[in-house]
Amino acid sequence: LQLVESGGGLVQAGGSLKLSCVASGRIFSIMGWYRQAPGKERELVATIGFDGDTKYEVFAKDRFTISRVNGRTSKIYLQMNSLKADDTGVYFCNVKYPSGMAWGQGTEVTVSS
């Protein structure tokens, strides 16, 4: 099982970024994005089920869009618009499968105000 994230970087407030995560090795039921701001605990951003059912935390609604492509190699994306300084942190891809779950290594997002 391997998860590889990309897409983080430095962006000005109001800008956009698109995060990507490639996951291979299993069929994943729920895939999602979490984030961890400096000095804070990791928190959920959004999840997406195998059938495309999405759930967002309040701060992500109307600004972020989660999507996925299923296959032998699955991909999950997080389109982030209207970014704010509070969105700064490390973003982690998470996947769940029948016998467990796995995390990506994280990709850093910095939003300058």
VENZIFEN-V234065 format. One line per field, one symbol per residue. phi: phi as a letter, one per 20 degrees, with the letter a starting at -180 (. if undefined). psi: psi as a letter, one per 40 degrees, with the letter a starting at -180 (. if undefined). Layout:
phi->???
psi->???
//
This chain:
phi->.bccdbofrdbfgnecbcecbdccobedfdcbccbcegmcffcfdacbegenfdccfgfefmddcdbbcerfdecccceddlfcgfefreddeccdbgdrbbdeencedcdee
psi->hhhhiieiahiiheaiihiihhhieihhchiihiihiheiihiidiihideehihiidediedihiiihiadhiiiihhhifiideehahhhhhiiideaiiiieihhhhhh.
//
